[in-house]
């Protein structure tokens, strides 16, 4: 009887015992298994909730913190990932997974110098650490140092000939230097190892796009989309493909879908701006270029696109004035210059583009020759 009473007390107060003494190994393993299963099903928020059950009772569980950070990485929540990796690192400064994780977080936040430092720190301790080697290769890819990137990926492939990440890295590097056939062969090898590898499918789509084999490109991207309908790389590829084929409305809809998922995606902003230019919606295009430049002030595609639109607007205005001049609406060089200078002083255009004196002189000279021909007739 006393034993039954004791067991009843334990049952009632077991949550307090768990809080006081932590989770059992069996419970922790169960939560980890649940998290992994949910992660594989792409139920990322639910996966994090399982890890939080561990962290609720053991806030300094390095394994759970690293796994939670990795889920955030997959979700593209790089700041959250960095915070969790740094928390794990502060608890266990020697944990290589945490150091690599900080490196990958920096990499995705475009902090390449900081990322390299993290990967170098790992490689000083373990020269054959695959994650650090791949991380270093990825940074070099971003910095357009393709030969050096391939060296790092090849070191990984000597250790593990079928390492998917290293094969993808090499394929991307080869594609970047226009080695299309070699790149394609690597993507095919990856798909032999992993039939549904979305990075390889997107890579094939891009190779065929650059080779102007549009139907094969579409097949690759559409196959990728069947696996993950909201994969941004896939959607960007499809949007570009439709734009090249002058299917502007379809391309625009895809870019809008991307921006609904990721409002700060500069590629989508610039892509939609380019479509809007083709549709003659120049003000909307300028707005998208400006939004891209707010996110990345040095983005050359956005800067060049914006300059192109502004130059075209000014040239259209000047051509209109010249046309009016030719048909006699402006009867003298003086009045022509007055109108031209008014355009130059226009508040909107003045802040965006200045017409040089040389341009004005050329236009006046052109107008005078035209008027001289008109008089002689």
RODO-2510 file (C-alpha; in nm, 4 decimals, decimal comma):
residues 377
     n   res          X          Y          Z
     1     x     0,0000     0,0000     0,0000
     2     x     0,2800     0,2409     0,0921
     3     x     0,4474     0,1587    -0,2392
     4     x     0,1296     0,2461    -0,4312
     5     x     0,0966     0,5751    -0,2423
     6     x     0,4613     0,6572    -0,3226
     7     x     0,4070     0,5826    -0,6927
     8     x     0,0982     0,8030    -0,6925
     9     x     0,2963     1,0909    -0,5482
    10     x     0,5656     1,0404    -0,8149
    11     x     0,3016     1,0438    -1,0895
    12     x     0,1499     1,3692    -0,9610
    13     x     0,4819     1,5471    -0,9172
    14     x     0,6754     1,3917    -1,2083
    15     x     0,6777     1,7216    -1,4094
    16     x     0,8469     1,8872    -1,1121
    17     x     1,1030     1,6088    -1,0967
    18     x     1,1712     1,6509    -1,4686
    19     x     1,2133     2,0275    -1,4281
    20     x     1,4456     1,9761    -1,1339
    21     x     1,6563     1,6978    -1,2781
    22     x     1,6185     1,7457    -1,6535
    23     x     1,5023     1,5137    -1,9263
    24     x     1,5897     1,1487    -1,9345
    25     x     1,8178     1,0317    -2,2152
    26     x     1,5252     0,8438    -2,3648
    27     x     1,3074     1,1573    -2,3729
    28     x     1,5843     1,3654    -2,5259
    29     x     1,6445     1,1044    -2,7954
    30     x     1,2728     1,0914    -2,8691
    31     x     1,2503     1,4694    -2,9106
    32     x     1,5577     1,4672    -3,1353
    33     x     1,4127     1,1871    -3,3492
    34     x     1,0832     1,3731    -3,3754
    35     x     1,2653     1,6880    -3,4802
    36     x     1,4651     1,5057    -3,7490
    37     x     1,1533     1,3371    -3,8895
    38     x     0,9664     1,6671    -3,9052
    39     x     1,2676     1,8342    -4,0666
    40     x     1,2751     1,5709    -4,3415
    41     x     0,9058     1,6397    -4,4027
    42     x     0,9948     2,0110    -4,4347
    43     x     0,7857     2,0916    -4,1291
    44     x     1,0497     2,3269    -4,0002
    45     x     0,8523     2,5166    -3,7352
    46     x     0,7286     2,1893    -3,5860
    47     x     1,0852     2,0556    -3,5905
    48     x     1,2001     2,3576    -3,3891
    49     x     0,9199     2,3046    -3,1361
    50     x     1,0539     1,9550    -3,0620
    51     x     1,4011     2,0970    -3,0026
    52     x     1,2540     2,3680    -2,7795
    53     x     1,1131     2,0931    -2,5572
    54     x     1,4707     1,9905    -2,4861
    55     x     1,5935     2,3481    -2,4420
    56     x     1,3104     2,4276    -2,2043
    57     x     1,4630     2,1914    -1,9491
    58     x     1,8231     2,2181    -2,0650
    59     x     1,8923     2,5662    -2,2108
    60     x     2,2608     2,4822    -2,2524
    61     x     2,2107     2,1684    -2,4603
    62     x     2,4671     2,2328    -2,7353
    63     x     2,3385     1,9569    -2,9611
    64     x     1,9830     2,0943    -2,9567
    65     x     2,1056     2,4516    -3,0111
    66     x     2,3125     2,3459    -3,3134
    67     x     2,0247     2,1500    -3,4635
    68     x     1,7853     2,4385    -3,4087
    69     x     2,0329     2,6730    -3,5762
    70     x     2,0618     2,4361    -3,8729
    71     x     1,6836     2,4406    -3,9166
    72     x     1,6954     2,8214    -3,9192
    73     x     1,9681     2,8028    -4,1848
    74     x     1,7437     2,5888    -4,4032
    75     x     1,4586     2,8366    -4,3556
    76     x     1,6825     3,1255    -4,4592
    77     x     1,6576     3,2823    -4,1134
    78     x     2,0282     3,3502    -4,0982
    79     x     2,0320     3,5938    -3,8059
    80     x     1,8391     3,3450    -3,5885
    81     x     2,0750     3,0701    -3,6990
    82     x     2,3781     3,2809    -3,6085
    83     x     2,2375     3,3599    -3,2631
    84     x     2,1842     2,9917    -3,1818
    85     x     2,5229     2,8833    -3,3144
    86     x     2,6900     3,1606    -3,1131
    87     x     2,4996     3,0523    -2,8014
    88     x     2,6194     2,6950    -2,8509
    89     x     2,9747     2,8179    -2,9123
    90     x     2,9734     3,0245    -2,5918
    91     x     2,8809     2,7092    -2,3972
    92     x     3,1340     2,4857    -2,5751
    93     x     3,4024     2,6920    -2,7575
    94     x     3,5634     2,3747    -2,8937
    95     x     3,2506     2,2471    -3,0678
    96     x     3,3402     2,2414    -3,4373
    97     x     2,9780     2,2153    -3,5525
    98     x     2,9053     2,5478    -3,3829
    99     x     3,2104     2,7163    -3,5360
   100     x     3,1231     2,5876    -3,8831
   101     x     2,7641     2,6935    -3,8267
   102     x     2,8732     3,0479    -3,7449
   103     x     3,0764     3,0395    -4,0663
   104     x     2,7792     2,9294    -4,2782
   105     x     2,5615     3,1952    -4,1139
   106     x     2,8166     3,4649    -4,1975
   107     x     2,8401     3,3278    -4,5522
   108     x     2,4653     3,3602    -4,6040
   109     x     2,4725     3,7108    -4,4559
   110     x     2,7399     3,8065    -4,7147
   111     x     3,0029     3,8482    -4,4440
   112     x     3,2608     3,6526    -4,6391
   113     x     3,5747     3,7625    -4,4525
   114     x     3,4159     3,6636    -4,1213
   115     x     3,3027     3,3311    -4,2686
   116     x     3,6537     3,2487    -4,3890
   117     x     3,7942     3,3147    -4,0409
   118     x     3,5524     3,0626    -3,8897
   119     x     3,6334     2,7942    -4,1464
   120     x     4,0079     2,8571    -4,1063
   121     x     3,9687     2,8169    -3,7303
   122     x     3,8136     2,4732    -3,7849
   123     x     4,0745     2,3658    -4,0425
   124     x     4,3554     2,4543    -3,8021
   125     x     4,2102     2,1945    -3,5670
   126     x     4,0993     1,9455    -3,8311
   127     x     4,2501     1,9822    -4,1801
   128     x     4,0104     1,7245    -4,3230
   129     x     3,6926     1,8737    -4,1817
   130     x     3,4479     1,8401    -4,4701
   131     x     3,2068     2,1163    -4,3610
   132     x     3,4885     2,3701    -4,3279
   133     x     3,6367     2,2691    -4,6639
   134     x     3,3000     2,3036    -4,8363
   135     x     3,2324     2,6314    -4,6573
   136     x     3,5659     2,7694    -4,7758
   137     x     3,4940     2,6545    -5,1307
   138     x     3,1532     2,8216    -5,1246
   139     x     3,3035     3,1530    -5,0121
   140     x     3,5607     3,1376    -5,2919
   141     x     3,2785     3,0717    -5,5381
   142     x     3,1037     3,3886    -5,4224
   143     x     3,4295     3,5809    -5,4651
   144     x     3,4624     3,4479    -5,8246
   145     x     3,7820     3,2607    -5,7355
   146     x     3,6719     2,9515    -5,9212
   147     x     4,0024     2,7642    -5,9499
   148     x     4,0670     2,7927    -5,5753
   149     x     3,7084     2,6888    -5,5001
   150     x     3,7501     2,3755    -5,7130
   151     x     4,0671     2,2875    -5,5206
   152     x     3,8749     2,2861    -5,1923
   153     x     3,5890     2,0831    -5,3379
   154     x     3,8355     1,8319    -5,4848
   155     x     3,9953     1,7806    -5,1435
   156     x     3,6513     1,6842    -5,0149
   157     x     3,5953     1,4495    -5,3095
   158     x     3,9230     1,2703    -5,2353
   159     x     3,7871     1,2010    -4,8877
   160     x     3,4326     1,1278    -5,0042
   161     x     3,3983     1,0816    -5,3851
   162     x     3,0187     1,1030    -5,3701
   163     x     2,9898     1,4097    -5,1511
   164     x     2,6878     1,5920    -5,2949
   165     x     2,7824     1,9381    -5,1682
   166     x     3,1313     1,9181    -5,3203
   167     x     2,9954     1,7907    -5,6519
   168     x     2,7431     2,0749    -5,6619
   169     x     3,0165     2,3263    -5,5790
   170     x     3,2357     2,2009    -5,8634
   171     x     2,9411     2,2021    -6,1037
   172     x     2,8587     2,5629    -6,0120
   173     x     3,2219     2,6687    -6,0517
   174     x     3,2443     2,5053    -6,3946
   175     x     2,9177     2,6677    -6,5022
   176     x     3,0538     3,0070    -6,3946
   177     x     3,3511     2,9678    -6,6340
   178     x     3,1250     2,8484    -6,9179
   179     x     3,2318     2,4841    -6,8982
   180     x     2,8766     2,3778    -6,9720
   181     x     2,9357     2,0155    -7,0709
   182     x     3,1515     1,9386    -6,7672
   183     x     2,9058     2,1135    -6,5403
   184     x     2,6149     1,9211    -6,6899
   185     x     2,7941     1,5888    -6,6452
   186     x     2,8429     1,6629    -6,2740
   187     x     2,4775     1,7585    -6,2282
   188     x     2,3806     1,4298    -6,3954
   189     x     2,6103     1,2408    -6,1591
   190     x     2,4485     1,4124    -5,8609
   191     x     2,1034     1,3147    -5,9863
   192     x     2,2200     0,9531    -6,0168
   193     x     2,3091     0,9655    -5,6481
   194     x     2,0048     1,1703    -5,5465
   195     x     1,7227     1,1670    -5,8015
   196     x     1,5336     1,4562    -5,6428
   197     x     1,8271     1,6858    -5,5721
   198     x     1,6773     2,0265    -5,6352
   199     x     2,0122     2,2078    -5,6609
   200     x     2,1214     1,9750    -5,9406
   201     x     1,7905     2,0179    -6,1226
   202     x     1,8176     2,3963    -6,0926
   203     x     2,1777     2,3736    -6,2098
   204     x     2,0756     2,1759    -6,5180
   205     x     1,8021     2,4282    -6,5859
   206     x     2,0569     2,7099    -6,5759
   207     x     2,3045     2,5233    -6,8006
   208     x     2,0385     2,4641    -7,0654
   209     x     1,9208     2,8246    -7,0301
   210     x     2,2693     2,9544    -7,1074
   211     x     2,2980     2,7104    -7,3995
   212     x     1,9633     2,8481    -7,5280
   213     x     1,8097     2,5003    -7,5092
   214     x     1,4925     2,6391    -7,3603
   215     x     1,2687     2,3340    -7,3674
   216     x     1,5236     2,1235    -7,1756
   217     x     1,5726     2,4124    -6,9360
   218     x     1,1984     2,4256    -6,8725
   219     x     1,1826     2,0486    -6,8079
   220     x     1,4593     2,0742    -6,5446
   221     x     1,3040     2,3730    -6,3672
   222     x     0,9531     2,2264    -6,3774
   223     x     1,0811     1,8988    -6,2304
   224     x     1,2420     2,0985    -5,9494
   225     x     0,9186     2,2898    -5,8949
   226     x     0,7249     1,9647    -5,8530
   227     x     0,9562     1,8790    -5,5638
   228     x     0,9435     2,2241    -5,4014
   229     x     0,6849     2,4648    -5,5482
   230     x     0,8270     2,7629    -5,3581
   231     x     1,1978     2,7101    -5,4201
   232     x     1,3227     3,0591    -5,5028
   233     x     1,6101     2,9481    -5,7278
   234     x     1,3654     2,7420    -5,9336
   235     x     1,1200     3,0305    -5,9600
   236     x     1,3963     3,2730    -6,0610
   237     x     1,5014     3,0337    -6,3357
   238     x     1,1467     2,9989    -6,4677
   239     x     1,0910     3,3745    -6,4555
   240     x     1,4105     3,4394    -6,6518
   241     x     1,3213     3,1688    -6,9040
   242     x     0,9791     3,3241    -6,9678
   243     x     1,1346     3,6698    -6,9945
   244     x     1,3807     3,5485    -7,2586
   245     x     1,0918     3,3942    -7,4500
   246     x     0,9109     3,7322    -7,4291
   247     x     0,6328     3,5888    -7,2143
   248     x     0,6374     3,9047    -7,0057
   249     x     0,3088     3,8675    -6,8178
   250     x     0,3922     3,5116    -6,7125
   251     x     0,7415     3,6185    -6,6102
   252     x     0,6025     3,9078    -6,4051
   253     x     0,3626     3,6788    -6,2177
   254     x     0,6484     3,4496    -6,1192
   255     x     0,8586     3,7429    -5,9977
   256     x     0,5619     3,8624    -5,7921
   257     x     0,5330     3,5160    -5,6371
   258     x     0,9004     3,5274    -5,5406
   259     x     0,8601     3,8705    -5,3826
   260     x     0,5584     3,7481    -5,1866
   261     x     0,7850     3,4811    -5,0374
   262     x     1,0946     3,6999    -5,0060
   263     x     1,0223     4,0759    -5,0402
   264     x     1,3928     4,1646    -5,0233
   265     x     1,5066     3,9360    -5,3056
   266     x     1,7132     4,1705    -5,5224
   267     x     1,7202     3,9327    -5,8214
   268     x     1,3407     3,9258    -5,8284
   269     x     1,3167     4,3040    -5,7873
   270     x     1,5566     4,3625    -6,0760
   271     x     1,3921     4,0895    -6,2835
   272     x     1,0447     4,2376    -6,2414
   273     x     1,1823     4,5835    -6,3160
   274     x     1,3204     4,4495    -6,6443
   275     x     0,9808     4,3025    -6,7316
   276     x     0,8102     4,6321    -6,6476
   277     x     1,0486     4,8145    -6,8810
   278     x     0,9444     4,5807    -7,1618
   279     x     0,5806     4,6522    -7,0766
   280     x     0,6454     5,0276    -7,0933
   281     x     0,5748     5,0806    -6,7223
   282     x     0,8845     5,2901    -6,6565
   283     x     0,7791     5,4500    -6,3263
   284     x     0,7029     5,1075    -6,1759
   285     x     1,0331     4,9762    -6,3101
   286     x     1,2243     5,2633    -6,1463
   287     x     1,0507     5,1916    -5,8177
   288     x     1,1675     4,8283    -5,8280
   289     x     1,5241     4,9298    -5,9188
   290     x     1,5197     5,1756    -5,6255
   291     x     1,3951     4,9051    -5,3873
   292     x     1,6783     4,6770    -5,4983
   293     x     1,9286     4,9596    -5,4384
   294     x     1,7919     5,0196    -5,0883
   295     x     1,8826     4,6598    -5,0079
   296     x     2,2089     4,6556    -5,2046
   297     x     2,3282     5,0107    -5,2886
   298     x     2,6162     4,8822    -5,5030
   299     x     2,4165     4,6376    -5,7143
   300     x     2,5428     4,6987    -6,0687
   301     x     2,2419     4,5419    -6,2406
   302     x     2,0065     4,7732    -6,0539
   303     x     2,2264     5,0784    -6,1139
   304     x     2,2641     5,0041    -6,4854
   305     x     1,8941     4,9274    -6,5233
   306     x     1,7942     5,2507    -6,3558
   307     x     2,0391     5,4538    -6,5661
   308     x     1,9064     5,2911    -6,8829
   309     x     1,5469     5,3860    -6,8014
   310     x     1,6409     5,7423    -6,7075
   311     x     1,8531     5,7904    -7,0191
   312     x     1,5721     5,6612    -7,2369
   313     x     1,3247     5,9010    -7,0710
   314     x     1,5479     6,2010    -7,1298
   315     x     1,6267     6,0964    -7,4862
   316     x     1,2542     6,0534    -7,5553
   317     x     1,1893     6,4047    -7,4190
   318     x     1,4678     6,5548    -7,6284
   319     x     1,3569     6,3723    -7,9420
   320     x     1,0060     6,5071    -7,8882
   321     x     1,1355     6,8634    -7,8568
   322     x     1,3457     6,8153    -8,1705
   323     x     1,0432     6,6857    -8,3578
   324     x     0,8361     6,9858    -8,2457
   325     x     1,1189     7,2132    -8,3572
   326     x     1,1348     7,0572    -8,7047
   327     x     0,7657     7,1031    -8,7725
   328     x     0,7858     7,4687    -8,6716
   329     x     0,6395     7,4842    -8,3226
   330     x     0,9671     7,6291    -8,2022
   331     x     1,0807     7,8961    -8,4443
   332     x     1,4254     7,9918    -8,3226
   333     x     1,7409     7,8528    -8,1719
   334     x     1,6904     8,0760    -7,8679
   335     x     1,3416     7,9453    -7,7926
   336     x     1,4603     7,5897    -7,8508
   337     x     1,7378     7,6343    -7,5936
   338     x     1,4903     7,7794    -7,3452
   339     x     1,2667     7,4741    -7,3744
   340     x     1,5667     7,2416    -7,3575
   341     x     1,6992     7,4072    -7,0428
   342     x     1,3563     7,3790    -6,8838
   343     x     1,3759     7,0058    -6,9358
   344     x     1,7192     7,0086    -6,7803
   345     x     1,5861     7,1961    -6,4771
   346     x     1,2922     6,9580    -6,4302
   347     x     1,3061     6,8605    -6,0614
   348     x     1,2684     6,4862    -6,1162
   349     x     1,5176     6,4557    -6,3995
   350     x     1,7660     6,6948    -6,2452
   351     x     1,8107     6,4731    -5,9427
   352     x     1,8572     6,1648    -6,1575
   353     x     2,0414     6,2707    -6,4700
   354     x     2,2206     6,5867    -6,5857
   355     x     2,2318     6,6763    -6,9545
   356     x     2,5834     6,7872    -7,0446
   357     x     2,6552     7,1109    -7,2291
   358     x     2,8106     6,9053    -7,5078
   359     x     2,4790     6,7217    -7,5579
   360     x     2,2961     7,0551    -7,5778
   361     x     2,5425     7,1890    -7,8365
   362     x     2,5062     6,8751    -8,0476
   363     x     2,1275     6,9013    -8,0419
   364     x     2,1332     7,2728    -8,1290
   365     x     2,3711     7,2031    -8,4168
   366     x     2,1430     6,9250    -8,5399
   367     x     1,8399     7,1529    -8,5166
   368     x     2,0114     7,4367    -8,7085
   369     x     2,1069     7,2026    -8,9913
   370     x     1,7502     7,0735    -9,0077
   371     x     1,6097     7,4271    -9,0164
   372     x     1,8569     7,5261    -9,2901
   373     x     1,7408     7,2382    -9,5070
   374     x     1,3791     7,3339    -9,4443
   375     x     1,4391     7,6943    -9,5570
   376     x     1,6267     7,5908    -9,8707
   377     x     1,3278     7,3777    -9,9726
***
